[in-house]
């Protein structure tokens, strides 16, 4: 695993910890925010590891998924990622 990949995954783990705290406190807006952030960082880790690219500076999950090179995402997941990125 590349050093930068590990950094992205560590950042994602921190976001998961934060979302768990927010969930337990019934703070659902911040929970959703940290969930999106964790997913974004995992996708960026995939881009670094599998595509050997620097991830774009974007929060758009749909575009990041496209950048990841993973071809087997169901269309409904891509639509959901687009909705998540555009504020539902």
N, C-alpha and C positions, 0 to 999 in steps of 0.2 A: 504494500500500500504506500502510495506517495505521501510525503509529509503534508502537502497542502490538502490532500483528501482527508487525512486524519484531522486536520484543523477544522475543516468544514463539518465533519461528523461530531467533533467535540462541541462546536457551536450549536449544532442541532440538539445534542444531549442537554445542553444548558437550557435551551428553549423548552424542551420537554419537561425539565424540572420546574421551570417557571409556570408552564401551563397547568401542571398538576397542582401547584400552590393556588393558582387562580381558580381552578375548578373546585377545589375544596372550600374556597372562600365564596363560592357561588358568584364569581365575577366572570360571566360568560363572554363578554366582549373581549377582554384581555385573553381569555382562554382561546378563543378563535384566532386572535392575532398571533399568539405564540404557536398555535398549531400550524398556521400558514407559514410562519417563519421556519419552523422545524422542517416542514416538507420542502420548502425552498432550499434550505441548506443541504439536505440530503441529495436533492437533484443536482445542486452545484458540485457536490462531492462526486457524483456519478460523471458529470461533465469533465471534471479534472482527471478522474481515474481512467475512464473509458475513452474519452475523446482527446485527451491530452491538450485541452484548451483552457484558457482562463475564462471562467463564466462571465457572461454579460452582467452589467450592473443593472439588474432588473428584478422586480418582484412579480413579474408576470409568469405564473406557473405554467401556463400553456406554452409560451415561447420557450421557457427553460426546458420543459419536457421535450419539445421539438429539438432543441440543441443537444439533448442528452444522447440522441441517436437510438434510443430505445423505440423499436417499431411496433411492439405488441401491446400498446396501451389500447384498451377498448375506447371507442369514440366517446362513449358517455363519460369516461374519466377525463378526457380532454375537454369536453364541454363543462364539466364540473370545475376543472382547474381554471378555465376561462372565467366562469362565474365567480369563483373564489377571488381571483385576481381583480375583478371589476366590481367588487363590493356586493356580490350577490344581487 
